[in-house]
């Protein structure tokens, strides 16, 4: 019995470490996004990132994806829209937002994504909104206003709200909508093939943005940023997230994203030299309390569609 209990505990621990690694990778990507400002144009790093991710996946997934091309013909528009929401709009706006907002602010806004997904699911997918989710949304909004106004909400009316903060909010809304639509549009394609085609469509959609913007060549200065965005963030993180979902369930796994602003704040302080202030702590804590309250639900068995909505989140 003890052996079985120890084995079970080891499985739970391993399952918890996998999504935790995802959060760490996403936190690092927030720092990469901020560090990319001034080093490489948003359109260029977005295009290079997804093109490289597509090329890496091609030898592993391409053949099986091509065999299922009949399913692709049926669902290509949905896959293209998902790619646009989660990979083109979200990441392009995040890179643009990094020019005028801090990595700490970006991290806290990203932490609102699970709550926003819950609210959008109630509006678009007919899921019941609870009092806890509404209260959580209100508390998170207060925290977000307090953080972005640097502790003085009147600054929002006096130019204290930076354009990067607004762009980041739109980016987070786009990615939250991606998760909801991924759940609503359940497709009979394996997860990795869905991810492969979404990346393919997003790469095509990014070509005009890449060509019309400031084209940045690949250099020794920006290559590490491109590689981090393409490999760990686009490929390793989704795999670890799926492991956590399979063992812990989507609901419990998603709560780990609430650690993201704490990790981002520590990385921004250690790597970028950003200063931490009391409004970061107060606004961040309020946002986290709101997210936790909004996501709190009685434990229930997750269905396949629920798991699928998180398996390729933040791809």
C-alpha positions in Angstrom: 0.0 0.0 0.0 2.8 2.4 0.9 4.5 1.7 -2.4 1.3 2.5 -4.3 0.8 5.7 -2.3 4.4 6.7 -3.0 4.0 6.0 -6.7 0.8 8.0 -6.8 2.4 10.9 -5.0 5.3 10.8 -7.4 3.0 11.0 -10.4 1.1 14.0 -8.9 4.4 15.7 -8.2 5.6 15.2 -11.7 2.3 16.3 -13.1 2.6 19.5 -11.1 6.1 20.2 -12.2 5.2 20.0 -15.9 2.7 22.9 -16.0 5.0 24.8 -13.6 7.7 24.6 -16.2 5.2 26.0 -18.7 4.6 29.0 -16.4 8.3 29.5 -16.1 8.7 29.4 -19.9 5.9 31.8 -20.4 7.4 34.1 -17.8 10.7 34.0 -19.6 8.9 34.8 -22.8 7.4 38.0 -21.2 11.0 39.1 -20.5 12.0 38.2 -24.0 9.1 40.2 -25.4 10.2 43.2 -23.3 13.9 42.7 -24.2 13.0 42.5 -27.9 11.9 46.2 -28.0 14.5 48.2 -29.9 16.4 45.0 -30.9 14.0 43.6 -33.4 10.8 44.9 -34.9 7.5 43.3 -33.6 6.6 42.1 -37.1 9.9 40.5 -37.7 10.2 38.5 -34.4 6.6 37.4 -34.8 7.2 36.1 -38.3 10.6 34.5 -37.5 9.3 32.9 -34.4 6.3 31.1 -36.0 8.2 30.2 -39.2 10.9 28.5 -37.2 8.4 26.7 -35.0 6.6 25.5 -38.2 9.9 24.2 -39.7 10.8 22.4 -36.5 7.4 20.7 -36.3 7.3 19.8 -40.1 9.4 16.6 -40.0 7.6 15.3 -36.9 4.0 16.2 -37.7 3.9 17.2 -41.4 3.4 13.7 -42.8 0.5 12.8 -40.5 -1.1 16.2 -41.0 -1.0 15.8 -44.7 -2.7 12.4 -44.5 -5.5 14.2 -42.7 -5.8 17.0 -45.3 -9.5 16.1 -45.9 -10.2 17.2 -42.3 -8.1 20.3 -43.0 -10.4 21.2 -45.9 -13.4 21.0 -43.6 -11.9 23.1 -40.7 -9.3 25.3 -42.4 -11.2 28.6 -41.6 -11.5 27.8 -37.9 -7.9 26.8 -37.8 -6.9 30.1 -39.5 -9.1 32.2 -37.2 -7.5 30.4 -34.1 -4.0 31.1 -35.5 -4.9 34.7 -36.0 -6.3 35.2 -32.5 -3.7 33.2 -30.5 -0.6 33.7 -32.6 -0.9 36.8 -34.8 -2.9 39.3 -33.0 -1.9 38.3 -29.5 1.9 38.1 -30.0 2.2 40.9 -32.4 0.4 43.3 -30.1 2.4 42.0 -27.1 5.7 42.8 -28.9 4.3 46.2 -29.8 3.1 46.8 -26.3 6.6 46.1 -24.9 7.8 49.4 -26.4 5.8 51.5 -23.9 5.0 49.3 -20.9 7.0 47.3 -18.4 7.4 43.5 -18.2 5.8 43.5 -14.7 2.7 45.2 -16.1 2.6 42.7 -18.9 2.9 39.8 -16.6 0.0 40.8 -14.4 -2.2 41.5 -17.4 -1.4 38.0 -18.8 -2.4 36.6 -15.5 -5.9 37.9 -16.1 -6.3 35.5 -19.1 -7.9 32.6 -17.3 -10.6 34.9 -15.8 -11.2 36.6 -19.1 -11.6 33.2 -20.7 -14.2 32.3 -18.1 -16.2 35.5 -18.7 -16.0 35.1 -22.5 -17.1 31.4 -22.2 -20.2 32.6 -20.4 -21.0 35.2 -23.1 -20.1 33.1 -26.2 -20.4 29.5 -25.1 -23.4 29.7 -22.9 -21.5 28.7 -19.7 -23.1 30.0 -16.5 -21.4 33.0 -14.9 -21.3 32.6 -11.1 -21.2 35.3 -8.5 -17.6 34.3 -7.7 -16.5 34.9 -11.3 -18.2 38.3 -11.4 -16.7 39.4 -8.1 -13.3 38.1 -9.2 -13.6 40.1 -12.4 -14.4 43.3 -10.4 -11.5 42.7 -8.0 -9.1 42.0 -10.9 -10.2 45.1 -12.7 -9.6 47.2 -9.6 -6.1 45.7 -9.3 -5.4 46.3 -13.0 -6.5 49.9 -12.8 -4.4 50.5 -9.7 -1.3 48.9 -11.3 -1.5 50.6 -14.6 -2.2 54.0 -13.0 0.9 53.5 -10.7 -1.3 53.8 -7.6 -3.2 56.9 -8.7 -6.3 56.0 -10.8 -6.6 59.7 -11.7 -3.6 59.3 -13.9 -5.7 57.3 -16.3 -7.6 60.5 -17.1 -4.4 62.6 -17.2 -2.3 60.5 -19.6 -1.0 57.9 -17.1 -2.3 55.0 -19.1 0.3 54.1 -21.6 -0.6 52.9 -25.1 1.3 49.7 -24.4 -1.0 48.9 -21.5 -4.0 49.2 -23.8 -2.4 47.1 -26.5 -1.6 44.4 -24.0 -5.2 44.3 -22.8 -6.4 43.8 -26.3 -3.7 41.1 -26.8 -4.8 39.3 -23.7 -8.5 39.5 -24.8 -7.5 38.0 -28.1 -5.8 35.1 -26.5 -8.6 34.5 -24.1 -11.0 34.4 -27.0 -8.7 31.9 -28.7 -9.1 29.6 -25.7 -12.9 29.9 -25.7 -13.2 29.3 -29.5 -10.8 26.4 -29.3 -13.1 24.8 -26.8 -16.2 25.6 -28.8 -14.8 24.5 -32.1 -13.9 20.9 -31.1 -12.3 19.4 -34.2 -11.5 15.7 -34.9 -7.8 16.4 -35.3 -5.0 15.4 -32.9 -3.8 18.3 -30.8 -0.3 18.5 -32.4 -1.8 18.6 -35.9 -4.2 21.4 -34.8 -1.2 23.3 -33.5 0.8 22.5 -36.7 -1.9 24.0 -38.9 -2.6 27.0 -36.7 1.2 27.8 -36.8 1.1 27.4 -40.6 -1.8 29.7 -41.1 -0.4 32.3 -38.6 2.9 32.3 -40.5 1.0 33.0 -43.8 -1.0 35.8 -42.1 2.2 37.3 -40.7 3.9 37.6 -44.2 2.2 41.0 -45.1 2.8 42.3 -41.6 6.5 41.3 -41.9 6.8 42.8 -45.4 5.0 46.1 -44.7 6.8 46.8 -41.4 10.4 47.5 -40.5 12.2 44.3 -41.5 14.9 43.4 -39.0 17.6 41.0 -40.2 18.5 38.1 -37.9 21.6 39.1 -35.9 23.6 37.7 -33.1 21.8 40.1 -30.8 18.3 39.0 -31.6 18.8 35.4 -32.5 18.6 34.1 -28.9 15.3 36.0 -28.5 13.9 34.4 -31.7 15.1 30.9 -30.6 13.5 31.2 -27.2 10.2 32.4 -28.6 10.2 29.7 -31.2 11.3 26.6 -29.4 10.5 26.7 -25.6 7.5 29.0 -25.8 5.9 27.6 -29.0 6.7 23.9 -28.7 7.9 22.8 -25.2 5.5 24.8 -23.1 2.3 23.4 -24.8 3.7 19.8 -24.3 4.2 20.4 -20.6 0.8 22.0 -20.3 -0.8 18.9 -21.9 1.0 16.6 -19.4 -0.4 18.6 -16.5 -3.9 18.6 -18.0 -3.8 14.8 -18.5 -2.8 14.2 -14.9 -4.3 17.0 -12.9 -7.2 18.2 -15.1 -7.6 21.5 -16.9 -9.1 23.5 -14.0 -6.4 22.7 -11.5 -3.6 23.1 -14.1 -4.8 26.5 -15.2 -4.6 27.9 -11.7 -0.8 27.7 -11.9 -0.8 30.6 -14.4 -1.5 32.8 -11.4 2.2 32.4 -10.5 3.2 34.1 -13.7 3.3 37.8 -12.5 5.3 36.8 -9.5 7.9 35.1 -11.6 7.9 37.9 -14.2 8.4 40.5 -11.5 11.4 38.6 -10.1 12.9 38.1 -13.6 12.3 41.8 -14.6 14.1 42.9 -11.4 17.0 40.5 -11.8 17.5 40.6 -15.6 16.1 43.9 -16.8 16.8 46.1 -13.8 13.2 47.2 -13.5 12.3 48.7 -10.1 9.5 47.2 -8.1 7.1 49.6 -6.3 4.3 49.3 -3.8 1.7 49.7 -6.6 3.1 46.7 -8.3 2.6 44.6 -5.2 -0.9 46.0 -4.3 -2.2 45.9 -7.9 -0.7 42.5 -8.5 -2.1 40.9 -5.4 -5.6 42.3 -6.1 -5.4 41.0 -9.6 -4.3 37.5 -8.4 -7.0 37.4 -5.7 -9.6 38.3 -8.3 -8.3 35.6 -10.7 -8.2 33.0 -8.0 -11.8 33.9 -6.9 -13.1 33.9 -10.4 -11.6 30.5 -11.2 -12.7 28.8 -8.0 -15.2 26.1 -8.8 -16.2 22.8 -7.2 -14.1 20.0 -8.4 -15.6 18.3 -11.4 -14.5 15.8 -14.0 -13.1 17.6 -17.0 -14.4 16.5 -20.4 -12.3 16.1 -23.5 -13.4 19.4 -24.9 -12.4 21.2 -21.7 -9.0 19.6 -21.9 -8.6 20.5 -25.5 -9.2 24.2 -24.7 -6.0 24.3 -22.7 -3.8 21.9 -24.5 -2.7 24.5 -27.1 -3.3 27.6 -25.0 -0.4 30.3 -25.3 1.0 28.3 -28.3 
